[in-house]
Amino acid sequence: SFEELENTLFEKFGGVSISYPYGGAGGMTGVYYSSISQLVYRDKSAVFMILSKDEPTSVGYFNNKQTEWEKTFRQEKILIMLHSVQVL
């Protein structure tokens, strides 16, 4: 569940911000073409944001978890993005 993922990410990184549409407002809606099923899908996406200082460890963690989360949430792909930021 999203709540379990929230708790896991909080414990691992010390904080997590979430925007998702299930049970309320928020999240993002989108449309995409699946090259796997060759169908067009409309969906609602959950967005989890984590800030981490330890880039190599974080990248490894998300690489290891991606396939597991795709199975858990029954997704063809889960997009994980990494951005370098400068905190002011």
Backbone hydrogen bonds, N-H to C=O, Kabsch-Sander energy under -0.5 kcal/mol:
donor,donor_aa,acceptor,acceptor_aa,energy
5,L,1,S,-2.1
6,E,2,F,-2.8
7,N,3,E,-2.3
8,T,4,E,-2.5
9,L,5,L,-2.8
10,F,6,E,-2.4
11,E,7,N,-2.5
12,K,8,T,-2.1
13,F,9,L,-2.8
14,G,10,F,-2.5
15,G,9,L,-0.5
17,S,49,M,-2.3
19,S,47,V,-2.4
24,G,21,P,-1.8
28,M,45,S,-1.8
30,G,43,D,-2.3
32,Y,41,Y,-2.4
34,S,39,L,-2.8
35,S,33,Y,-0.6
38,Q,34,S,-2.1
39,L,34,S,-0.5
41,Y,32,Y,-3.1
43,D,30,G,-2.3
45,S,28,M,-3.9
47,V,19,S,-2.6
49,M,17,S,-2.9
55,E,53,K,-1.2
58,S,54,D,-2.4
59,V,55,E,-2.9
60,G,56,P,-2.1
61,Y,57,T,-2.3
62,F,58,S,-2.5
63,N,59,V,-2.5
64,N,60,G,-2.2
65,K,61,Y,-1.7
66,Q,62,F,-1.8
67,T,63,N,-0.5
69,W,65,K,-2.7
70,E,66,Q,-2.3
71,K,67,T,-1.9
72,T,68,E,-2.6
73,F,69,W,-2.7
74,R,71,K,-0.9
75,Q,70,E,-2.8
80,I,78,I,-0.5
87,V,85,V,-0.6
